[in-house]
């Protein structure tokens, strides 16, 4: 499961909690803070939970940065994290800060809720459709953007993509990663989703395999369509499928939300959310 669900001694209530942390993936400290918060909350949203009672922040300040760099970067990351938490209807009430060679930012998200507020990820049935809420390719987009300043690596991909293409893909990836999956969690309840997960470190294939194995019914998820950020497929092909994007194993951040739900409501979903794609 994306989050732990612990029944409490108080009848009818459960504690749902998750934690995650990140090294920097984008150049903007404020956006990095938002991305880190969105990634933590994404695990709650993958359980169909739309409200979070409390967040803690885990922050590592780099001792390799100059004092001036720390004073500029750290407050921006903290602000991004807090702003995303407020957008999710919660707030940061504490946490832990340490000094470390690497910048790290993450947190803990906690909610106490009733059984009807979360959806256990094991009730998919034959005939269900998987719905994907964001395009794939964030890892490739972020790395391609870093290659703009590396002549050796840029020369490997410049025949299939322009600098403008890379910049556009990077901006799309950054804002997708910083976008909360809260709407998707609400839609899970509206359309009676049977199971869901977010797509992060193990790629769409890894998370789909894990989801399929946990179902009470005997089901198989057949992936035949991979919505990908523009030009990222061309880059991964040119690099010899280095990131496994076309194989479904490329890692994502603040992942796409994949929900298993009945096919009869699919046309209604498309009307409600233009970001939804068919994954299966």
C-alpha positions in Angstrom: 0.0 0.0 0.0 1.1 3.6 -0.5 0.3 4.5 3.1 0.0 2.5 6.3 -3.6 2.1 7.7 -3.7 1.4 11.4 -7.0 0.8 13.2 -7.1 2.8 16.4 -8.5 1.8 19.7 -11.3 4.4 19.1 -14.0 2.5 17.3 -14.4 3.2 13.6 -11.2 5.3 13.3 -7.9 4.5 11.6 -4.6 6.3 11.4 -3.3 6.7 7.9 0.3 7.8 7.6 3.1 8.0 5.0 6.6 9.5 4.7 9.0 10.3 1.9 12.0 12.5 1.1 13.8 13.8 -1.9 17.2 15.0 -3.2 16.9 18.1 -5.5 15.5 17.3 -9.0 14.9 20.8 -10.3 16.8 24.1 -10.2 14.1 26.2 -8.6 14.3 25.8 -4.7 10.7 26.9 -4.3 9.4 24.4 -6.8 11.6 21.7 -5.2 9.8 22.3 -1.9 6.4 22.1 -3.6 7.4 18.9 -5.4 8.6 17.3 -2.2 5.3 18.1 -0.4 3.2 16.9 -3.4 5.1 13.7 -3.4 4.5 13.0 0.3 0.8 13.8 0.0 0.5 11.7 -3.2 0.7 8.5 -1.1 -2.4 9.6 0.9 -4.2 10.6 -2.3 -3.5 7.1 -3.8 -5.6 5.7 -1.0 -8.5 8.0 -1.9 -7.9 10.3 1.0 -8.5 14.0 0.2 -7.8 15.5 3.7 -4.6 15.6 5.7 -4.6 16.4 9.4 -1.0 17.2 9.8 2.4 17.3 8.1 6.0 17.3 9.4 8.9 18.5 7.4 12.2 16.6 7.1 15.0 18.9 6.0 18.7 18.4 5.4 20.7 21.6 4.9 23.9 21.1 2.8 27.1 21.9 4.6 28.8 22.1 1.2 26.9 25.2 0.3 28.1 28.7 1.2 26.3 30.5 3.9 24.9 32.9 1.3 23.6 30.0 -0.8 22.0 28.4 2.3 20.3 31.6 3.3 18.7 32.0 -0.1 17.9 28.4 -1.0 16.6 26.9 2.3 13.8 29.5 3.0 12.5 29.1 -0.6 12.4 25.3 -0.3 10.6 25.6 3.1 8.1 28.1 1.6 7.4 25.9 -1.4 6.7 22.9 0.9 4.4 24.9 3.2 2.5 26.5 0.3 1.8 23.1 -1.2 0.7 21.8 2.2 -1.7 24.7 2.5 -3.1 24.0 -1.0 -3.8 20.5 0.3 -5.8 21.9 3.2 -3.2 21.1 5.8 -0.2 22.7 7.5 3.3 21.9 8.7 3.5 21.9 12.5 7.0 20.6 13.1 9.7 18.1 11.9 13.4 17.8 12.0 16.3 19.8 10.4 19.9 18.4 10.2 23.2 19.4 8.5 24.3 17.0 5.8 26.5 17.0 2.6 23.3 16.7 0.5 20.2 18.8 0.4 17.2 16.6 1.3 13.6 17.7 1.8 10.6 15.5 2.6 8.1 14.9 5.3 5.4 12.9 7.1 1.7 13.2 6.3 -0.9 12.0 8.8 -4.6 11.7 8.9 -7.2 10.1 11.3 -10.2 9.0 9.4 -13.2 6.7 9.1 -13.3 3.7 6.9 -15.4 5.4 4.2 -12.7 8.1 3.7 -10.1 5.7 2.3 -10.1 3.1 -0.5 -8.1 -0.1 0.0 -6.1 -0.9 -3.1 -7.2 -4.5 -3.6 -10.7 -4.6 -5.1 -10.1 -4.5 -8.9 -12.2 -6.8 -11.0 -12.0 -8.1 -14.6 -13.3 -5.4 -16.9 -11.9 -2.5 -14.9 -10.0 0.3 -16.7 -6.8 2.0 -15.3 -6.9 5.8 -15.5 -3.7 7.8 -15.5 -3.8 11.5 -14.4 -0.4 12.8 -15.6 1.9 12.0 -18.5 5.0 10.0 -18.0 8.6 11.1 -18.6 9.5 13.4 -15.7 12.8 11.6 -15.1 13.9 12.0 -18.8 12.7 15.6 -18.9 14.7 16.6 -15.8 17.9 14.8 -17.0 17.6 16.2 -20.5 17.4 19.7 -19.1 20.6 19.1 -17.2 22.3 18.0 -20.4 21.8 21.4 -22.0 24.9 22.5 -20.1 26.8 19.3 -20.9 28.1 19.4 -24.5 29.0 15.7 -24.6 25.6 14.5 -23.5 23.7 17.3 -25.4 25.3 16.1 -28.7 23.8 12.7 -28.2 20.2 14.0 -28.3 20.3 17.3 -30.3 19.4 15.6 -33.5 16.0 14.5 -32.2 15.1 17.4 -29.9 15.7 21.2 -29.8 16.7 23.3 -26.8 13.2 24.8 -26.8 11.6 21.3 -26.8 13.7 20.4 -23.7 12.9 23.6 -21.9 9.1 23.1 -22.6 9.3 19.5 -21.4 11.2 20.5 -18.3 8.6 23.2 -17.4 5.8 20.7 -17.9 7.5 18.0 -15.9 8.3 20.5 -13.0 4.7 21.8 -12.8 3.2 18.3 -13.1 5.4 17.1 -10.3 4.3 20.1 -8.1 0.6 19.5 -8.8 -1.3 17.7 -6.1 -3.2 14.6 -6.9 -6.0 15.7 -4.6 -8.6 16.0 -7.4 -7.8 12.4 -8.5 -8.4 11.2 -4.9 -11.9 12.9 -4.9 -12.7 11.4 -8.3 -11.9 7.9 -6.9 -14.9 8.2 -4.5 -17.1 9.9 -7.1 -16.6 7.0 -9.6 -16.3 4.1 -7.0 -12.7 3.2 -7.8 -11.7 -0.3 -6.8 -8.0 0.2 -6.4 -5.3 2.8 -7.0 -1.6 3.7 -6.6 0.6 6.6 -7.5 3.5 6.0 -9.9 6.9 6.9 -8.5 10.2 5.0 -8.2 9.3 1.7 -9.9 7.7 3.3 -13.0 4.2 2.5 -14.3 5.1 -1.2 -14.9 6.5 -1.8 -11.4 3.6 -0.2 -9.6 1.0 -1.9 -11.9 2.6 -5.3 -11.2 2.5 -4.6 -7.5 -1.1 -3.4 -7.7 -2.2 -6.5 -9.7 -0.6 -8.9 -7.3 -2.5 -7.5 -4.3 -6.0 -7.9 -5.8 -8.5 -10.2 -4.2 -9.8 -11.2 -7.6 -7.6 -12.7 -10.3 -6.9 -9.9 -12.6 -4.2 -8.9 -15.2 -3.4 -5.3 -16.1 -2.5 -5.0 -19.8 -0.7 -1.8 -20.5 -1.0 -0.8 -24.2 -0.8 3.0 -24.2 1.9 5.2 -22.5 1.1 8.9 -22.5 4.5 10.6 -22.5 5.6 14.2 -22.3 6.4 15.5 -25.8 9.7 14.4 -27.3 10.8 12.4 -24.3 10.2 9.1 -26.1 12.6 10.3 -28.9 15.2 11.1 -26.3 15.0 7.8 -24.5 15.2 5.9 -27.9 18.3 7.9 -28.9 19.9 7.0 -25.5 19.4 3.3 -26.0 16.3 3.2 -23.8 18.6 4.3 -20.9 15.8 5.2 -18.5 13.3 2.4 -19.5 10.6 4.9 -20.3 9.1 2.9 -23.1 9.4 -0.3 -21.1 7.4 1.3 -18.3 10.2 1.2 -15.7 11.3 4.9 -15.7 11.0 6.4 -12.3 8.5 9.3 -11.8 8.2 11.9 -9.1 5.1 13.1 -7.4 3.6 10.4 -9.5 0.8 10.0 -11.8 -2.3 8.7 -10.1 -3.6 5.4 -11.5 -7.0 4.3 -10.4 -8.8 1.0 -11.3 -12.5 1.6 -12.0 -15.4 0.3 -14.0 -15.4 1.1 -17.8 -19.0 2.4 -17.8 -18.1 5.7 -16.3 -15.0 6.3 -18.4 -16.6 8.8 -20.8 -17.8 10.8 -17.8 -14.3 10.9 -16.4 -12.9 12.4 -19.7 -15.4 15.2 -19.5 -14.5 16.0 -15.9 -10.7 16.0 -16.1 -8.8 16.8 -19.3 -5.6 15.4 -17.8 -6.9 11.8 -17.6 -5.5 9.3 -20.0 -6.2 5.6 -20.7 -3.3 3.5 -19.4 -4.9 0.1 -19.8 
